[in-house]
Amino acid sequence: MANNTPQAVRGTQDIFGADAEAFAFVVETFERVRKLYRFRRAEMPVFEKTEVFSRPLGETTDVVAKEMYSFEDRGGESLTLRPEFTAGIARAFITDGWQQHAPLRLATHGPLFRYERPQKGRYRQFHQINAEILGAAEPQADVELLAMADQLLKELGIADGVTLQLNTLGDPESREAWRAALVHYFAAHKDALSEDSQDRLDRNPLRILDSKDRGDIAIVANAPPIDDFLTAEAREFFCAVTSGLDAAGVPWQRNAQLVRGFDYYRHTAFEFVTDRLGAQGTVLGGGRYDGLIETLGGPHTPSVGWAAGIERLAMLVGDRAEAGPDLVIVVEDDAAATFGLKLMAIARHTGHSTELIASGSPRKRFDKAKKLDPRTIVVVDCHDGVPVPSFRKLADESFELEIRTLFEAVTP
């Protein structure tokens, strides 16, 4: 007989159990850290007008041409499920009057959508945490964001084996001179480049620098470095970022091949990378995008930000099986069930995680309670029709005394 049960859509996942606990731990830790750094919370729409993403990303990029989930609504307007956060935040900064809060520290998290080939740590519906500082031209903003990311990874317990790789893309003058030199250099080696890099030579030559093709890597090794084209101002900016990181105790490594292809990226580019996730080694990445808001019709607004995949962070966090409850109340006599409910409400209202076991075989209820691995078990029985709680000590005496004192006021 055919199974007509609908299956999950390819590239999506149902998150449950220890995996869901690891996912929640990442979000909870992010929320705690963003409050330490005074980043304001934002909730962004899941879909936007398609141009919000196509204008800054470019019509010919893979994200726009192949990966976006776009559709026409009933009014005939082209809408797109968000493939990333930054463009939508930039749109809101312009349309919602957020300029008055600049420099605006902003944080958000939630699902994103890209039609990619699913693989380990990569899904078509995936989730990110995101932090931005909009309207800040100073290198101190870059340092603050990187310090925040570094602290987040440490508080998640996954900083060991994760390295911050850092580069500068220079100011517009530096970048344009470097781009021209790269085009000249790669054009002389065009026939030896991979097909993808030959295509990038015309559209986005900086992307050749991060090609994974072995032949391309050999050519890239002798490409002109950005340092040869940095203006004094760009050099000073990068020096301020690196010295700021040193002062903040954030270790970093220079990666001169780390680039961002879009013209609105300036100065700092960075990635936190690890070898513990296979080919998908980037844990968190971002950079300074001083020209992005202008592409959406807004004023010149220097900004910097980063994003990290929650799924990948959760994989590094590992098993986060839910801890046992503080308290389990076992009703051994059904006549005491109402009293058991009262005790459970009191315990929960005072901040103690509590479960009630009042169904199934009375003989097996206590065994069920032990399997939950609680700190303390309270058994409720009846003597001459009066409910009486008794303690089965599984925790320290001080906790048992706390719960006993809590229940004394309502015990008959």
QUICOR-V653236 format. One record per residue. SS is DSSP state (A for helix, B for strand, O for the rest). PSI is psi as a letter, one per 40 degrees, with the letter a starting at -180 (none if undefined). Layout:
# QUICOR-V653236
[[SS/PSI] [SS/PSI]]
This chain:
# QUICOR-V653236
[[O/h] [O/i] [O/h] [O/e] [O/h] [O/i] [O/i] [O/i] [O/h] [O/h] [O/e] [O/i] [O/i] [O/h] [O/h] [O/i] [A/b] [A/d] [A/d] [A/d] [A/d] [A/d] [A/d] [A/d] [A/d] [A/d] [A/d] [A/d] [A/d] [A/d] [A/d] [A/d] [A/d] [A/d] [A/d] [A/d] [O/e] [O/f] [O/h] [B/i] [B/i] [O/i] [O/h] [O/i] [O/i] [O/d] [B/i] [B/i] [B/h] [A/d] [A/d] [A/d] [A/d] [A/d] [A/d] [A/d] [A/d] [O/h] [O/d] [O/e] [O/i] [A/d] [A/d] [A/d] [A/d] [A/d] [A/e] [O/i] [O/g] [B/i] [B/i] [B/h] [O/a] [O/e] [O/e] [O/e] [O/h] [B/h] [B/i] [B/h] [B/h] [O/h] [O/e] [O/i] [O/d] [A/d] [A/d] [A/d] [A/d] [A/d] [A/d] [A/d] [A/d] [A/d] [A/d] [O/e] [O/f] [A/e] [A/d] [A/e] [A/e] [O/i] [O/h] [B/h] [B/h] [B/h] [B/i] [B/i] [B/i] [B/a] [B/i] [B/i] [B/h] [O/h] [O/g] [O/i] [O/h] [O/h] [B/a] [O/h] [O/e] [B/h] [O/i] [O/d] [B/h] [B/i] [B/i] [B/i] [B/i] [B/h] [B/h] [B/i] [B/h] [B/h] [O/f] [O/h] [O/e] [O/i] [A/e] [A/d] [A/d] [A/d] [A/d] [A/d] [A/d] [A/d] [A/d] [A/d] [A/d] [A/d] [A/d] [A/d] [A/d] [A/d] [A/d] [A/e] [O/f] [O/e] [O/d] [O/h] [O/e] [O/h] [B/h] [B/h] [B/h] [B/i] [B/i] [B/i] [O/e] [O/i] [O/i] [A/d] [A/d] [A/d] [A/d] [A/d] [A/d] [A/d] [A/d] [A/d] [A/d] [A/d] [A/d] [A/d] [A/d] [A/d] [A/d] [O/e] [O/e] [A/d] [A/d] [A/e] [O/i] [O/i] [A/d] [A/d] [A/d] [A/d] [A/d] [A/d] [A/d] [A/d] [A/d] [O/g] [A/d] [A/d] [A/e] [A/d] [A/d] [A/f] [O/i] [O/e] [O/h] [A/d] [A/d] [A/d] [A/d] [A/d] [A/d] [A/d] [O/d] [O/e] [O/i] [O/h] [O/i] [A/d] [A/d] [A/e] [A/e] [O/h] [O/i] [A/d] [A/d] [A/d] [A/d] [A/d] [A/d] [A/d] [A/d] [A/d] [A/d] [A/d] [A/d] [A/d] [A/d] [A/d] [A/d] [A/e] [O/f] [O/h] [O/i] [O/i] [B/i] [B/h] [O/g] [O/e] [O/e] [O/h] [O/i] [O/h] [O/d] [O/i] [O/d] [O/e] [O/h] [B/i] [B/b] [B/h] [B/i] [B/i] [B/h] [B/h] [B/i] [O/i] [O/e] [O/e] [O/f] [O/b] [O/d] [O/g] [O/e] [B/h] [B/d] [B/h] [B/i] [B/a] [B/a] [B/h] [O/g] [O/d] [O/e] [A/d] [A/d] [A/d] [A/d] [O/e] [O/e] [O/i] [O/i] [O/h] [O/g] [O/h] [B/i] [B/i] [B/i] [B/i] [B/i] [B/h] [B/h] [A/d] [A/d] [A/d] [A/d] [A/d] [A/d] [A/d] [A/d] [O/a] [O/h] [O/f] [O/h] [O/h] [O/i] [O/i] [O/i] [O/d] [B/h] [B/h] [B/h] [B/h] [B/h] [O/d] [O/h] [A/d] [A/e] [A/e] [A/d] [A/d] [A/d] [A/d] [A/d] [A/d] [A/d] [A/d] [A/d] [A/d] [A/d] [A/d] [A/e] [O/e] [O/e] [O/h] [O/h] [B/i] [B/i] [B/h] [B/h] [O/e] [O/i] [O/a] [O/h] [A/d] [A/d] [A/e] [A/d] [A/d] [A/d] [A/d] [A/d] [A/d] [A/d] [O/e] [O/f] [O/i] [O/d] [B/i] [B/h] [B/h] [B/h] [B/h] [B/i] [B/h] [B/h] [O/f] [O/e] [B/h] [B/h] [B/h] [B/i] [B/i] [B/h] [B/h] [B/h] [O/e] [O/a] [O/i] [A/d] [A/d] [A/d] [A/d] [A/d] [A/d] [A/d] [A/d] [A/d] [A/d] [A/e] [A/d] [O/d] [O/e] [O/h] [O/none]]
